[in-house]
């Protein structure tokens, strides 16, 4: 059995292809085969992406959301959460403070909050580009194609829209006011408009199977994403899934490692969620194929109010401390903090589309 696992892993590392059944097999491996999987993924990461770890400064600028996703603490029906919104000047002030800390990218993330018009986001994006020369990733959920187009024209480089699960039935159960087909269509629209596209999934959702997890990985491959965020499901006590079991570190790491074998030039973050359920979670991800970390640079007074899931790490750390801490983690692994903005190494983006 060990030789069977190793054969699949070696072939995937060489060809970057796996069939659904082969992915399911690897998601079931343990012991020496699991260590072999992680080592192979780490080697592919080193070969194609190098030893530099890219930092993305995360600004969570609004905790308002009009959706009611059953797993998310920001859901509209969660009346226990104190909400906040940051204006353009507050966002720019946070970003300005991030530049001396070495950040080359900021990620603007919020709930699906229609208070922010397309024009407001476009102005903020343009100022981040022109005044601070930052790469800009937007993560604002589903919006109209014309909104996406306006933001791309304003200079947005990347857009992160996690698909969460590719199982249409499960997606419908988790997102009572959303449509799986529209989610997938939005991802292809972002691709059409020239964004570096990020998607993502949760591992360990109630009702999720290894088959649906394999489908998530194949969807990343189909979309040819520039970033894939893979993190464990963590139940929030103020949601309908409060009593559900959380996802595991091991299965999440398997997903990251297999993603690296399939997509050697895709950025894979060591997620905050993984670090929140395992004190060494981000380190483990960085030696299983990951090459990105997204420290939170949102002011402390707001961080606790952006509670997608409970017990998130680094809630009381200021941005400078977070930067030093993650820098130490990266150095301890024999890696370096990237000095570039970390655009996609794929040819079409290095030639000037972002």
N, C-alpha and C positions, 0 to 999 in steps of 0.2 A: 504493500500500500504506500509506503514511503517513496518508493521509486515512481509510483504512479503520480503522486503529488509533484515530485521533483521534475518529472517529465513535462507535466502541464506548465509548471512555473517557468522552466527553462525556455520552452517554446514561446510562452507569452512574453517573456523578457526580450526574446530575439525578434519576434514578429509583431508584438503588440496587438494580438488578436486572441479572443477567447469566445467559445460558444457558450450559450446559456448554461448548459449542463456542466461545462467545465468550471464556470464561475461558481455555480452552486457547490460543486465538489470542493473548490478552494475555500469557500465560506464555511465549510464543515471541518477543515483540517485543524489539527492541534499538535502539540508536542514538537518534535524536531521539524516536521513539515511546516509548522507555523513559523518557526524561527527562520527556516529556509525562505519562506515567502517574504518575510520582512526584510531579510538581507538582500534578496533579489530586487525588491522594490527600492531599497535604499541605493543600490548600485545603479539602477536605471535613473533614479533621481540625480545622482552624482554625475553620471555620464551626460545626460541631456540638459540638466538645469544648473549643474555646478554646486558648490558648497555655500554659496551666498543665500541667506534667508531674507526674504523681502518683508518689510514691515508696512502695514496699511493702518493709518490712524483712523479709528472709528469714531464718528460723531453721530450720536443718537439724538437727533434734533427735535423729534416729536413723538410723544407716546400716545397720541390720539390715533384711533383706528376705527374705520367704519365696517370692518369685517368681524366675523364671529367664529374664527377657526377654533376648533374644540380643544386644541393643545396649547393655545397661546394666551399668556397673561394680559396682553394688550387688547384682547377681544373687546368689542364695544360693550357687551353685556356684563363685563367685569366692573361692577360699580364700587369695588373696594379700592381701586387704583386712583391715586391722585395724578392728574394729567398735566403735561406741560408742553409748551411750544417755544422754540428758539427763533428769534428773528434773524434777518440777514447779518446784521452787525455782530450779533453774538456768535454766529457760526464763523464769520470771518476772523473774529478775535481768537477763537479756539484754534483755528487753522494757523493763524500767525504765530501762536505760541508753539505750535508743533514743528515749524520749520527749523528753529535752532536745535531741536532735539534730533534732527536728522531725517524726519519723515519727508518722503518724496510723493506720497499718495495719501489722500484723504478719502474716506468712504462716508458719504452722506446717507444715513439710514433712518427710516421712520416707519410708523404704521401707515396704512393707506389713509392718508389725511388730505382730503380735498380742500382744506383751508389754504394749502400752498398751491397757487395757480401754476400752470406751466411756465408762465412768464417770470414768476418769482424765482423758481428754481433755475431758470435759464440765466437770470441776472447773477445769482449767487455763483453758479458754475463759471460764468464768464469772468467774474472777479477773482475767483480762486485760481483760474488759469493765468490771467493777465497780471494780477498784482503779486501772486506768490509762486507762479510757475509750478504749481502742483498738478500731478495727475489726479483726475477726479473719477471716482466710482460712485454711481448712484444706485440706491437700493430702496425704491419707493413703492414697489408692488406693481400691480397692473394699471396701466394708464393707456390713453388713446395713442394710436400710432403717431398722430401729429405732435403729441407731447414728447414722445420719444425722439421724433425727428428734430424738434426745436432744441432739445437738450443736447443732442449730438452736434447740431450746428453751433451751439453755444460753447462747445469744446469738451463735453463729457467724453471720456475715453472708454469707460467700461460701465456695464450695467449688471447688477447682481439680482437675479430673479430665481429664487429656489423653487424647484418643482415639488419638493417635499416628498412625494411618492409618485411613481409612474403607474401605479395600480389605480385605474380610473374609478373603480368601485370604492376602494379605500379612500381615495382623494375626495370623492363625493361625501363620504361619511364624516371626514375630518373638516371639510369646508362646506357647510350647509348652504352658503350663499354664493358659491363660486362654481366654476365649470372647468373640468380638466382640459377639455378641448381648447378653451380660450387661453388657459395657462400655456399650453404647448405652442399655440399660435403666437402668443406674445413673445416667446423665446425666439421663434423663427423671424418675427418682425425685427427684433433687436439685431439679429444676425444680418438681415437684409439692409439695415440702416448703417452697418459698419461698426457697430460696437464690438469691443472685446467682451464676450458674453460669459457671464458666470451663472451657474445654476447650483443646485444643492439638494441634498436629501437628508432625512432623519433616519436613524437606525434604531430599531426596537419599538416602533409604533405598535399600538395594540392592533392585532389582526394582520400585521405584516408577516410575510413569509420569505424564505430564502429566495424563492422564485421571483418575488416582487423586488427584492434587493438586487438580484441579478439584472432585472429589467431596468432598474435605476442606473446601473453602471453602463448598460448598453445604450441607454438614452443619452447619457453624457457623451458616449462615443459617437452616436448618431448626430448629435448637435455640434460635435467637435468644439466643445466649450473651451474657453481660455482659462476658466477657473471652476473648480468643483468643490463646494463646501460640504463636507460630510461630518455630521456630528450626532451624538446620541440624543434620543428623545429623553427629556427630563420632565416629569409631570409637574404641573403647577397646581397648587391646592385651590386656586380660584377659577378652575376650569372644569368642564364636564369629565375630563380624563384625570382628575385628581388622584384617584385610587389605582391608576394603571401602574404597571411595573416599568421602570426606566430601562433604557437601552444599556448595553454593556460596553465596557471599554474594549474588550477583545474583539467583538464583532465589528465595532466601529473601525478599529485599526486594520482589520482584514479588508474592509471596504476601501480604506485609503490605499492600502498596499496594492490591491487589485486594480484600483483606478490608476495608480502610477504605472503598472505594467501595461495597461491598455492605452494610456495617454501620456507618453513620456514628456511632452512639452506643455502640459497643462499645469497651471499653478494649483497646488493643493494646500489649503491652510490647516495648521494645527489649531483646531477650534477652541474658543473659550469654553464652550460647553464640555468638551472633553477634559479640559483642565479643571472644570468645576466639579466633576465627579471622581477625579483622580489627580492627586497633587502633582504627579509626574506625567499627566496625560498629554500635555503638549510636547514634552520631551520624547515620549514614546512615539507620538505621531511623526516627529521630525526625523526619527530613525526608521520609519516604516514607509517613507515616500513623500512626506510633506515638505514644503519649502517656503511657506508663508505663515506669518503670525499677524493677527489684527488686534493690537493693543487698543484699549478704549481710552480716548482722549477727551471724552465728554466730562464736563465739570462734575465733581463728586455729588453735589446736591441734586443732580438729576439722575445719576446712575441707578439709584435704588428704585426710581419711578419707572424705569424702562425694564420692567420685570417680565420678560417673555417666559422665563423659568426661574425658580427660586435658587438661592444660595450661589449666585454667580460670584466668581472670584474677582478680586481687585476692586471691590466697590469703594474702599476707603483710600486707595492709593492715588496720589496725584500723577499727572501725566509724566513728569520727570522721573518719579520713582518707578513707574511702570516701564518706562524706556530703559532705565538702568537694569531693572530686574530681568526683562526679556533679553537684553544684551548679554547679561551674565549667563543666562540659560543657553543661549546660542553659542557663546564662547566655550562653555563647559562641554559641548558636544564636538568641539573642534571645527565649528563652522564660523562664518563671519556674517555680519549684517551687511546686506546689499547696499551699495552706494547709488544705484540707479533707481529709476521709478518702477522698474520691473514690468515693463510692457511685455506682451506676449512675444516669445521668441519666434513665433510663426512668421513666415516671410511676408505675408500681406500686411502685417502690422509694423514690422521693422522697416518697411518701405514708405511709411509715412501716414498711415490711416489712423494714427493715434499713438 
